[in-house]
């Protein structure tokens, strides 16, 4: 049975319920961001290993989760700046020929977007 609340305290009861919901929502979103970002970084590492071997490039992929006033966001990055762009899109070689790029980041990005939406719905 619901607890009776006097009409002069109704605003404070509603506000506390909304604050509790906002806290749960923020925590769920932060957990979803962390889980999906970590899984995405591992997926990019795996794709890089499949396309380019177990070298330094595959090991260079890292992730971090940052918190700001609106919640949290995840960043997946390579410690070798510029190289992912060249390997994804292709580039000119020294002998004048063009090396065709191998898509390995774009499919993972699309997969992460879908996983994030599903994870947010599940957590919230």
C-alpha positions in Angstrom: 0.0 0.0 0.0 1.3 3.5 -0.9 2.5 5.8 1.9 0.3 8.8 2.4 2.1 12.2 2.0 0.7 15.5 3.1 0.1 18.0 0.3 2.7 20.5 1.6 5.5 17.8 1.3 4.4 16.5 -2.1 7.0 18.6 -4.0 9.9 17.4 -1.9 8.8 13.8 -2.3 8.5 14.1 -6.1 11.9 15.9 -6.2 13.6 13.1 -4.2 12.1 10.4 -6.5 13.3 12.3 -9.6 16.8 12.7 -8.1 17.0 9.0 -7.3 15.9 8.2 -10.9 18.5 10.6 -12.3 21.3 9.0 -10.2 20.3 5.5 -11.4 20.1 6.7 -15.0 23.5 8.4 -14.9 25.1 5.3 -13.3 23.6 3.0 -15.8 24.8 5.2 -18.7 28.3 5.4 -17.3 28.4 1.6 -16.9 27.1 1.2 -20.5 29.7 3.6 -21.9 32.5 1.8 -20.0 31.4 -1.7 -21.1 30.9 -0.8 -24.8 34.1 1.3 -25.0 36.2 -1.6 -23.6 34.5 -4.1 -25.9 35.0 -1.8 -28.9 38.7 -1.3 -28.2 39.2 -5.1 -28.0 37.2 -5.5 -31.2 39.4 -3.0 -33.0 42.5 -4.8 -31.7 41.2 -8.1 -33.0 40.3 -6.6 -36.4 43.8 -5.1 -36.7 45.4 -8.4 -35.8 43.3 -10.1 -38.5 44.3 -7.6 -41.2 47.8 -6.6 -40.2 49.2 -9.3 -37.9 50.1 -9.2 -34.2 52.5 -6.2 -34.5 52.8 -3.0 -32.7 49.9 -1.5 -34.6 47.4 -4.0 -33.2 48.7 -3.5 -29.7 48.5 0.3 -30.0 44.8 0.5 -29.5 43.7 1.9 -26.2 40.5 3.3 -24.6 39.5 5.7 -21.9 36.3 6.8 -20.4 35.9 10.4 -19.4 33.2 11.9 -17.2 31.8 15.4 -17.7 28.9 17.4 -16.5 26.5 15.6 -18.9 27.5 12.1 -18.1 30.3 10.0 -19.6 31.8 9.4 -23.0 34.3 6.8 -24.2 37.3 7.3 -26.6 39.0 4.5 -28.5 42.3 5.6 -29.9 45.6 4.4 -31.3 48.9 5.5 -29.8 50.3 5.7 -33.4 48.6 8.9 -34.7 47.9 9.1 -38.4 48.6 5.4 -39.0 45.0 4.3 -38.6 43.9 6.8 -41.2 46.5 5.6 -43.7 45.7 1.9 -43.2 42.0 2.4 -43.3 41.9 4.7 -46.4 45.1 3.8 -48.3 48.1 5.9 -49.2 50.8 6.4 -51.8 53.9 4.3 -51.5 57.5 5.5 -52.1 57.6 3.8 -55.5 54.6 5.9 -56.7 52.1 3.1 -56.4 48.9 3.3 -54.4 48.3 0.9 -51.5 44.6 0.1 -51.1 43.4 0.6 -47.6 41.8 -2.2 -45.6 38.6 -1.4 -43.7 39.0 -2.5 -40.1 37.8 0.5 -38.0 34.5 1.4 -39.8 32.8 -2.1 -39.2 33.7 -2.0 -35.6 32.4 1.5 -35.2 29.0 0.5 -36.6 28.9 -2.5 -34.3 29.7 -0.4 -31.3 26.9 2.0 -32.1 24.3 -0.8 -32.2 25.8 -2.4 -29.0 25.6 1.0 -27.2 22.0 1.5 -28.0 21.1 -2.1 -26.8 23.2 -1.7 -23.6 21.6 1.6 -22.7 18.1 0.2 -23.1 19.1 -2.9 -21.0 20.7 -0.9 -18.2 18.1 1.8 -18.0 
